[in-house]
């Protein structure tokens, strides 16, 4: 009797392990310029692409849409033409942000809305 229970248990486990699981594919990262659209969905660690008018020092900032507070700011040396930056959003609580690109003298160049996944 004990042997029948053991065999039945293994048959049940085997039948569940053979079922096909539906796994959703990860969204493909976009190579679209982030500031060319008014709104983008982004994930943590995603590369963003944008153009700069000339080489120099620029500032990327995350701004909470509801409160207007600056969540994060990064100063970087950009080159003329296409630039690629990786953004990290894991620790940000807000779901809706503005991403702004400014020159070193704080003149805003571009702005877009981000929806965090």
N, C-alpha and C positions, 0 to 999 in steps of 0.2 A: 504494500500500500504506500509506503514511504517513497519507494522508487517511482511510482506513478505520479506522485505529487511533484517530485523533482523534475521529471521529464516534462510534465505539463507546464511547470514554471519556466523552464528553458524554452519551450515552444512559444509561450506567450512573449517572453523577452525577445526572442528571435523575430517574431512577427512584427513587433513594434520597431525593432531596429532596422527592418527592411523597408519601412515606409519612406516614401520620398518626402523630403522637407522642401517647402517653398521658401527660397531665399531670394530676397529682392536684391537686384544688382545695385552697386553703389552708383550714385549719380556721377556722370563724367564731368570732370572739371571743364569750365568754359575758358576759352581763350579770347572771349569778347572783351573789348576795352570796358573797364568798370564804369568810367564816367561817360560813356557813349549812350547809356540807358538811364532812365530816371529811377529805376528800382532793380535790385538784384538780390537773389537768395545766395547766401554764402555759408560755408562750413568752416570749422576750425582747421587751420593749417592750409587753407586754399591759397593758391597763387592768384594775384590780381594783376592785371595788365593795364597800363595807362601810358599816355604820351605826355612828354614835357616839351615846352617850347625851346628851352636852352639848358645847358649844363649849369648846375649850381646847387645850392642848399634849399631843400623843400621840406614841408611839414605835412604829414598825413595825420588826421585826427578823427577819432570816433566821438560823436556827440549824441547823447541820449535825446531822442526826439521829444519825449514827454517833459523832461526837466530842463533841457538845454545845457546840461552839464557836460564838460569834456570828460570822457571816460578814459581815453588813452590818446597819447600824442607821440609821434615818432619823427625825429628830425633825421634827414638822410641826405647824402650827396647823390643827386640825380644826374643823368646824362641826357643830352638832347635826343629826342625820339622816344622809342618804346622802352619802358621800364617795367620790371617785374618785381613785386614784393609779395612776401608771404604774410598773411594775416592770421592772428590767433585770437579766437573769440570764446574759448572754452570757459574762462573765468568771468565773462561778462553776463550779468543777470538780465539786462534789458534785451528784448527781442527785436526792437526796431531802433535803428541808429542812422545817423547821417555820417557819411565818410566825406571828409573835406580834404582838398589838396590846396595848400597855401604856399606862397613864396616865403623866403626868410624874413621879409619885412611884413609878414602877416596879411598880404593881399591875397584874397581867396581866388583861386584859379578855377576849381571845379568842385562840384558837390553832387552826391547821389545818396539815395536811400538804400539801406541794407536791411534785409530780413535774415535774422540768424536762424539756422536750422539746428 
